[in-house]
Amino acid sequence: MRSTCPTSWHVSELNDIAELRAFGPLWGHLMERTPVPSYVQSLEFLRAFWSVVGAGRRLRVVLAHENAEVVNAWPLATVAPHGSITGLRWLTHATPEFAIWSGAVGAPSITAIKAALQYLTGSVRDWDVLELFSRSKDVSEPSALDAAFRAAGLRATHVPLGFVAFVDCRGDHRSYWKQRPISYRRRLAQCTEQLQGHARLRYLRARSGEPGDEPLRSADGWLAVCRDLIAGQEGTGGRSAVARRANGKRQLTVGSDRDAGSGLAASNRQTVTEDIGQRYRPIVQPPFRLVAELHETASNDRAVDWNVLTLDDRAAAFVYSYVWNGHVQVVCSGQRSGPDGQAAMALLIARMIEDSFRRGDQSVHLGPGLFGAAQGAQTTTLLLSRWVFCSRRTFRGRVARLKLRPKKTMVGSMVLEGTREVGYGLELDREQE
């Protein structure tokens, strides 16, 4: 353990998932202090996730202490993707397939995140690229992660990924509905007319631990209902549209750190085609197979919320979410192809939000892939961002830094020219070198 901030602050880390058993009460306390907590941030989910995909990854749970008290826990992991010729070692969230819901646990603290960043960038590095994700309410509004990078004097590349819709359910549904745009209410009326003209509509919702949760007691139950919808989307969870467009267009020249700077470097370098960002994308939903493997644990923890809209007793659209302390966060979704599927999803989201108001939920966070269907339903629009900091201490990190600068990023209907380089403080070069 070493000091990374003034004397009242220090940072430590845990690397063994078994060591976290003793942190159950503390983790629960930190979850209570986390604004809009997610089941993905819970210790129960981390342990279940690690038992499924932890092999080949090095856990790094960074703990920020203030006056000898742990105030933030940041679950991270070092990942070396299988089959990658470049051999880049990534330090990212411990649950990167669910990165949209990942993040530090505890009360928001820029100082704590700054201390963690200084610890990670100043310690012996087992990584080439540090990759983190954040959410903010506006393109121009800095996130806590942005502010922490600035405070630490570190230059990180900021890549906007897209928007997600957030609905604040504190209040009554009637007031919420009156504030929806006229265009949104008309669109829902048109969707209802379109579907009721030739099909029987039925909305179903099941939440684990409540009456009527029979379909959720095993993965086979909810998977069987949505089999056709899932089959058409299986295998799409690992890459985003941005990554697919970029695939095959970025040439990375790589070599081993040992060869860097020697006469062997030129002969041993390999030119490969790889989009550095294609491994994990929070802008798309995680693989369904992984969600299914984690379903039993999530259901036992009473964290599963499942919504489905049927047409003539056949599923037309579904939304699978995690719920934690009244906060509903969509993990994955599916719908029929064509206009009927689009209309069904729009209606399903509206019914889901209305029912959440009735249940007394605090919020509904509509996740990846649903921004278009939910357009007009949200009370707040959140911007998803990716932050990348490349090591200059390793050869691969230096190469990645040169290549990981997209010229143009699509964000919804907006085009943001270039990426934003943030770097502050007189000690910038010293920190990076």
C-alpha positions as CSV (number, residue, x, y, z in Angstrom):
1,M,0.0,0.0,0.0
2,R,1.4,3.4,-0.9
3,S,0.2,7.0,-0.5
4,T,-1.1,8.6,-3.6
5,C,-2.8,11.8,-2.3
6,P,-2.5,14.0,0.8
7,T,-2.0,12.2,4.1
8,S,-5.8,11.6,4.7
9,W,-6.0,9.7,1.4
10,H,-4.5,6.4,0.4
11,V,-5.3,3.6,-2.1
12,S,-5.1,-0.2,-1.8
13,E,-6.3,-3.0,-4.0
14,L,-7.5,-6.6,-3.7
15,N,-6.7,-9.2,-6.4
16,D,-8.5,-12.3,-5.1
17,I,-12.2,-12.7,-5.5
18,A,-12.3,-14.8,-2.3
19,E,-11.0,-11.9,-0.3
20,L,-14.1,-9.9,-1.1
21,R,-16.3,-12.2,1.0
22,A,-15.3,-10.3,4.1
23,F,-16.3,-7.0,2.5
24,G,-20.0,-7.9,2.2
25,P,-21.3,-5.4,4.8
26,L,-18.9,-2.7,3.7
27,W,-19.9,-3.2,0.1
28,G,-23.5,-3.0,1.0
29,H,-22.9,0.3,2.8
30,L,-21.1,1.7,-0.2
31,M,-24.0,0.6,-2.5
32,E,-26.4,2.5,-0.3
33,R,-24.3,5.7,-0.9
34,T,-24.1,5.1,-4.6
35,P,-26.5,7.3,-6.6
36,V,-28.7,5.2,-9.0
37,P,-26.9,1.9,-8.0
38,S,-27.0,-1.1,-10.3
39,Y,-27.2,-4.8,-9.6
40,V,-24.1,-5.0,-11.8
41,Q,-22.2,-3.0,-9.2
42,S,-23.2,-5.3,-6.3
43,L,-20.8,-7.8,-4.8
44,E,-23.2,-10.6,-5.5
45,F,-23.1,-9.9,-9.2
46,L,-19.3,-9.5,-9.3
47,R,-18.8,-12.9,-7.6
48,A,-21.2,-14.6,-9.9
49,F,-19.7,-12.9,-13.0
50,W,-16.2,-13.8,-12.0
51,S,-17.1,-17.5,-11.5
52,V,-18.3,-17.6,-15.2
53,V,-15.7,-15.5,-17.1
54,G,-13.0,-14.7,-14.5
55,A,-10.5,-17.2,-16.0
56,G,-7.7,-15.4,-17.8
57,R,-8.5,-12.1,-16.2
58,R,-6.6,-10.4,-13.3
59,L,-9.0,-8.8,-10.8
60,R,-8.0,-5.4,-9.4
61,V,-10.5,-4.0,-6.9
62,V,-9.1,-0.5,-6.1
63,L,-10.1,0.8,-2.7
64,A,-9.9,4.5,-1.9
65,H,-9.5,5.3,1.8
66,E,-10.1,8.6,3.5
67,N,-9.0,8.9,7.1
68,A,-8.6,5.1,7.2
69,E,-12.2,4.6,6.0
70,V,-13.0,3.0,2.6
71,V,-15.2,5.5,0.8
72,N,-15.0,4.1,-2.8
73,A,-14.5,0.6,-4.3
74,W,-13.6,0.4,-8.0
75,P,-13.8,-3.1,-9.5
76,L,-11.3,-3.3,-12.4
77,A,-9.6,-6.1,-14.2
78,T,-6.7,-6.7,-16.6
79,V,-7.8,-8.4,-19.7
80,A,-5.8,-9.8,-22.6
81,P,-8.4,-10.8,-25.3
82,H,-8.0,-14.3,-26.7
83,G,-6.9,-14.5,-30.3
84,S,-5.5,-10.9,-30.4
85,I,-2.3,-10.8,-32.4
86,T,-1.5,-7.4,-31.0
87,G,-1.4,-8.7,-27.5
88,L,-2.7,-5.5,-26.0
89,R,-3.4,-5.7,-22.3
90,W,-6.5,-3.8,-21.2
91,L,-7.2,-2.5,-17.8
92,T,-11.0,-1.9,-17.7
93,H,-14.1,-2.5,-15.6
94,A,-14.2,-5.9,-13.9
95,T,-17.5,-6.6,-15.7
96,P,-16.7,-5.0,-19.1
97,E,-19.6,-6.8,-21.0
98,F,-21.9,-4.8,-18.7
99,A,-19.7,-1.7,-18.7
100,I,-22.7,0.7,-19.2
101,W,-23.8,-0.2,-15.6
102,S,-20.3,-0.5,-14.1
103,G,-18.4,2.1,-12.1
104,A,-17.1,3.0,-8.7
105,V,-19.2,2.0,-5.7
106,G,-19.7,4.7,-3.0
107,A,-20.6,8.3,-2.8
108,P,-19.5,10.4,-5.8
109,S,-16.0,11.7,-5.2
110,I,-13.7,13.2,-7.8
111,T,-10.9,13.1,-5.3
112,A,-11.3,9.4,-4.7
113,I,-11.3,8.6,-8.4
114,K,-8.3,10.9,-8.9
115,A,-6.4,9.0,-6.2
116,A,-7.3,5.7,-7.9
117,L,-6.1,7.0,-11.3
118,Q,-2.8,8.2,-9.9
119,Y,-2.4,4.9,-8.1
120,L,-3.1,2.9,-11.3
121,T,-0.9,5.0,-13.6
122,G,1.9,5.3,-11.0
123,S,2.2,1.6,-10.0
124,V,3.9,-1.2,-11.9
125,R,1.8,-1.6,-15.0
126,D,0.4,-4.9,-16.1
127,W,-1.6,-3.1,-18.8
128,D,-1.1,-1.2,-22.1
129,V,-4.4,0.6,-22.4
130,L,-6.7,1.9,-19.6
131,E,-10.3,1.9,-20.8
132,L,-13.2,3.3,-18.7
133,F,-16.8,4.4,-19.4
134,S,-18.9,7.2,-18.0
135,R,-22.4,8.7,-18.3
136,S,-23.2,12.4,-18.3
137,K,-26.3,14.5,-18.9
138,D,-25.0,16.5,-21.7
139,V,-22.2,16.6,-24.4
140,S,-20.7,19.7,-22.8
141,E,-21.1,18.6,-19.2
142,P,-18.0,17.0,-17.8
143,S,-18.5,13.7,-16.0
144,A,-16.9,12.8,-12.7
145,L,-14.4,10.7,-14.6
146,D,-13.6,13.6,-16.9
147,A,-13.0,15.8,-13.9
148,A,-10.9,13.2,-12.2
149,F,-8.6,12.8,-15.2
150,R,-8.2,16.6,-15.3
151,A,-7.5,16.8,-11.6
152,A,-4.9,14.0,-11.9
153,G,-3.2,15.8,-14.8
154,L,-3.6,12.9,-17.1
155,R,-4.5,13.1,-20.8
156,A,-7.2,10.7,-21.9
157,T,-8.9,10.4,-25.2
158,H,-12.7,11.0,-25.0
159,V,-14.9,9.2,-27.5
160,P,-18.7,9.8,-27.3
161,L,-20.5,6.6,-27.9
162,G,-24.2,7.4,-28.0
163,F,-27.3,8.3,-26.0
164,V,-29.5,6.3,-23.6
165,A,-32.8,7.3,-22.2
166,F,-33.4,7.8,-18.4
167,V,-36.9,8.1,-16.8
168,D,-37.3,9.5,-13.3
169,C,-40.3,7.7,-11.8
170,R,-40.5,9.7,-8.6
171,G,-43.9,11.3,-8.8
172,D,-47.1,10.2,-10.5
173,H,-47.5,8.9,-14.0
174,R,-50.2,11.4,-14.9
175,S,-47.8,14.3,-14.5
176,Y,-45.1,12.5,-16.3
177,W,-47.5,11.7,-19.2
178,K,-48.6,15.4,-19.5
179,Q,-45.0,16.4,-20.0
180,R,-44.4,14.0,-22.9
181,P,-44.0,15.6,-26.3
182,I,-47.2,15.6,-28.5
183,S,-45.2,13.8,-31.2
184,Y,-44.4,10.9,-28.8
185,R,-48.0,10.5,-27.7
186,R,-49.2,10.5,-31.3
187,R,-46.6,7.9,-32.2
188,L,-47.8,5.6,-29.4
189,A,-51.4,6.0,-30.5
190,Q,-50.4,5.1,-34.1
191,C,-48.5,2.1,-32.8
192,T,-51.5,0.9,-30.8
193,E,-53.8,1.3,-33.8
194,Q,-51.4,-0.5,-36.1
195,L,-51.1,-3.5,-33.8
196,Q,-54.7,-3.8,-32.5
197,G,-55.9,-3.9,-36.1
198,H,-54.8,-7.5,-36.6
199,A,-53.6,-8.9,-33.3
200,R,-54.5,-9.4,-29.7
201,L,-52.2,-7.3,-27.5
202,R,-51.0,-8.6,-24.1
203,Y,-48.5,-7.0,-21.7
204,L,-46.8,-9.2,-19.2
205,R,-44.3,-8.3,-16.5
206,A,-42.5,-10.6,-14.1
207,R,-40.1,-9.7,-11.3
208,S,-38.1,-12.3,-9.4
209,G,-39.3,-12.9,-5.8
210,E,-42.8,-11.6,-6.6
211,P,-46.0,-13.5,-7.4
212,G,-46.1,-14.6,-11.0
213,D,-42.4,-15.0,-11.4
214,E,-42.6,-18.6,-12.6
215,P,-41.1,-17.8,-16.1
216,L,-38.0,-16.4,-14.3
217,R,-37.1,-19.4,-12.1
218,S,-34.9,-20.8,-14.8
219,A,-33.2,-19.5,-17.9
220,D,-35.3,-22.0,-19.9
221,G,-38.5,-20.2,-19.0
222,W,-37.8,-16.7,-20.3
223,L,-35.6,-18.0,-23.0
224,A,-38.4,-20.3,-24.3
225,V,-40.8,-17.4,-24.5
226,C,-38.4,-15.2,-26.4
227,R,-36.5,-17.9,-28.4
228,D,-37.3,-16.5,-31.8
229,L,-36.4,-13.0,-30.9
230,I,-33.1,-14.0,-29.2
231,A,-32.0,-16.3,-32.0
232,G,-31.9,-13.4,-34.4
233,Q,-29.6,-11.4,-32.2
234,E,-27.3,-14.0,-30.7
235,G,-23.7,-13.2,-31.0
236,T,-24.2,-9.4,-31.6
237,G,-23.4,-8.4,-28.0
238,G,-19.6,-7.9,-28.3
239,R,-19.4,-5.2,-30.9
240,S,-21.1,-1.9,-31.7
241,A,-22.1,-0.4,-35.0
242,V,-19.1,2.0,-34.6
243,A,-16.8,-0.9,-34.1
244,R,-18.2,-2.9,-37.1
245,R,-17.8,0.1,-39.4
246,A,-14.2,0.6,-38.2
247,N,-13.3,-3.1,-38.5
248,G,-10.8,-3.7,-41.2
249,K,-9.8,0.0,-41.4
250,R,-7.2,0.4,-38.7
251,Q,-3.7,-0.9,-39.2
252,L,-1.7,-1.4,-36.0
253,T,2.0,-2.1,-36.2
254,V,2.9,-4.1,-33.1
255,G,5.8,-6.0,-31.6
256,S,6.9,-7.2,-28.3
257,D,8.2,-4.8,-25.6
258,R,11.4,-6.7,-25.6
259,D,11.9,-5.9,-29.3
260,A,11.1,-2.2,-29.0
261,G,14.0,0.0,-29.8
262,S,16.2,-2.8,-31.0
263,G,17.3,-3.9,-34.5
264,L,14.9,-6.8,-34.2
265,A,11.8,-4.5,-33.9
266,A,11.3,-3.9,-37.6
267,S,11.6,-7.5,-38.6
268,N,9.4,-8.8,-35.8
269,R,6.6,-6.3,-36.1
270,Q,3.3,-7.5,-37.4
271,T,0.8,-5.3,-39.2
272,V,-2.7,-6.5,-38.3
273,T,-6.1,-5.2,-38.8
274,E,-7.9,-4.6,-35.5
275,D,-10.4,-2.1,-34.1
276,I,-9.0,-1.5,-30.6
277,G,-12.6,-0.8,-29.4
278,Q,-14.3,-3.9,-30.8
279,R,-13.8,-6.0,-27.7
280,Y,-16.4,-4.6,-25.4
281,R,-19.0,-2.0,-26.2
282,P,-21.4,-0.6,-23.6
283,I,-23.5,0.8,-26.4
284,V,-24.8,-2.7,-27.3
285,Q,-26.2,-5.3,-25.1
286,P,-24.1,-8.1,-23.6
287,P,-24.2,-11.5,-25.2
288,F,-27.4,-13.3,-24.4
289,R,-25.5,-16.5,-23.5
290,L,-23.7,-14.6,-20.7
291,V,-27.0,-13.1,-19.5
292,A,-28.5,-16.6,-19.4
293,E,-25.6,-18.0,-17.4
294,L,-26.0,-15.3,-14.8
295,H,-29.8,-15.5,-14.8
296,E,-30.2,-18.0,-12.0
297,T,-28.0,-16.0,-9.6
298,A,-29.7,-12.7,-10.5
299,S,-33.1,-14.3,-10.0
300,N,-32.2,-15.7,-6.6
301,D,-31.0,-12.2,-5.7
302,R,-34.4,-10.9,-6.7
303,A,-32.8,-8.7,-9.3
304,V,-34.5,-9.7,-12.5
305,D,-37.3,-7.7,-14.1
306,W,-38.7,-9.1,-17.4
307,N,-41.3,-7.4,-19.7
308,V,-42.9,-8.9,-22.8
309,L,-45.5,-7.8,-25.3
310,T,-47.3,-10.6,-27.1
311,L,-49.3,-10.4,-30.3
312,D,-51.8,-13.3,-30.6
313,D,-50.0,-15.1,-27.8
314,R,-46.5,-14.9,-29.5
315,A,-43.8,-12.7,-28.2
316,A,-43.3,-9.5,-30.3
317,A,-40.9,-7.6,-28.0
318,F,-39.2,-8.2,-24.7
319,V,-37.0,-6.2,-22.3
320,Y,-34.8,-8.0,-19.7
321,S,-33.6,-5.8,-16.9
322,Y,-31.9,-5.8,-13.5
323,V,-33.6,-4.0,-10.7
324,W,-31.8,-2.8,-7.5
325,N,-33.4,-0.6,-4.8
326,G,-36.1,0.5,-7.2
327,H,-33.8,1.3,-10.1
328,V,-34.6,-0.6,-13.2
329,Q,-31.8,-0.9,-15.7
330,V,-32.3,-2.6,-19.1
331,V,-29.7,-5.3,-19.8
332,C,-31.0,-6.7,-23.1
333,S,-34.0,-6.6,-25.4
334,G,-35.4,-8.0,-28.6
335,Q,-38.2,-7.6,-31.0
336,R,-39.7,-8.9,-34.2
337,S,-38.3,-7.6,-37.4
338,G,-40.3,-5.1,-39.4
339,P,-42.8,-2.4,-38.5
340,D,-44.8,-4.5,-36.2
341,G,-41.7,-5.3,-34.1
342,Q,-40.8,-1.6,-33.9
343,A,-44.4,-0.7,-32.9
344,A,-44.4,-3.5,-30.3
345,M,-41.2,-2.3,-28.7
346,A,-42.4,1.3,-28.5
347,L,-45.6,0.2,-26.8
348,L,-43.7,-2.2,-24.5
349,I,-41.5,0.6,-23.2
350,A,-44.5,2.9,-22.5
351,R,-46.3,0.1,-20.7
352,M,-43.2,-0.8,-18.7
353,I,-42.7,2.8,-17.6
354,E,-46.3,3.2,-16.6
355,D,-46.1,0.0,-14.5
356,S,-42.9,1.2,-12.9
357,F,-44.7,4.3,-11.7
358,R,-47.5,2.1,-10.3
359,R,-45.0,-0.1,-8.5
360,G,-43.2,2.8,-6.9
361,D,-39.9,2.3,-8.8
362,Q,-37.4,5.2,-8.5
363,S,-36.2,5.1,-12.1
364,V,-36.1,3.2,-15.4
365,H,-32.8,3.4,-17.3
366,L,-33.4,2.3,-20.9
367,G,-30.2,0.7,-22.0
368,P,-28.4,0.0,-25.2
369,G,-30.3,-0.1,-28.5
370,L,-33.5,1.4,-27.2
371,F,-32.9,5.1,-27.6
372,G,-34.8,5.3,-30.9
373,A,-37.8,3.3,-29.6
374,A,-37.9,5.4,-26.4
375,Q,-37.4,8.8,-28.0
376,G,-39.8,11.1,-26.2
377,A,-40.3,8.8,-23.2
378,Q,-37.2,9.9,-21.4
379,T,-37.1,12.6,-18.7
380,T,-33.3,12.9,-19.1
381,T,-30.9,11.9,-22.0
382,L,-27.6,10.6,-20.9
383,L,-24.4,10.5,-23.0
384,L,-22.3,7.4,-22.9
385,S,-18.6,8.1,-23.2
386,R,-15.4,6.0,-23.5
387,W,-12.2,7.2,-21.9
388,V,-8.9,5.7,-23.1
389,F,-5.5,6.3,-21.6
390,C,-2.5,4.6,-23.3
391,S,0.6,3.7,-21.5
392,R,3.9,5.2,-22.7
393,R,5.9,2.7,-20.7
394,T,5.1,-0.2,-23.1
395,F,5.7,-0.4,-26.8
396,R,2.1,-1.6,-27.5
397,G,0.7,1.2,-25.4
398,R,2.7,3.8,-27.5
399,V,1.4,2.2,-30.7
400,A,-2.1,2.2,-29.5
401,R,-1.9,5.8,-28.5
402,L,-0.9,6.8,-32.0
403,K,-3.7,4.8,-33.7
404,L,-6.6,5.3,-31.3
405,R,-7.8,8.7,-32.5
406,P,-11.0,8.4,-34.6
407,K,-11.6,11.4,-36.9
408,K,-15.3,11.4,-36.6
409,T,-17.8,9.9,-34.2
410,M,-21.5,9.5,-34.7
411,V,-23.6,10.3,-31.7
412,G,-27.3,9.9,-32.3
413,S,-28.1,12.4,-35.0
414,M,-25.0,14.5,-34.2
415,V,-21.6,14.3,-35.7
416,L,-18.8,15.3,-33.3
417,E,-15.6,16.2,-35.2
418,G,-12.6,14.6,-33.7
419,T,-12.0,13.4,-30.2
420,R,-11.4,15.6,-27.2
421,E,-8.0,15.4,-25.7
422,V,-8.1,16.5,-22.0
423,G,-4.8,17.2,-20.3
424,Y,-4.3,19.6,-17.5
425,G,-1.5,20.5,-15.0
426,L,2.1,21.3,-15.4
427,E,3.1,17.8,-14.5
428,L,1.4,16.3,-17.5
429,D,4.5,15.0,-19.3
430,R,6.0,13.7,-16.2
431,E,2.9,11.8,-15.3
432,Q,2.7,10.2,-18.7
433,E,6.3,9.3,-19.0
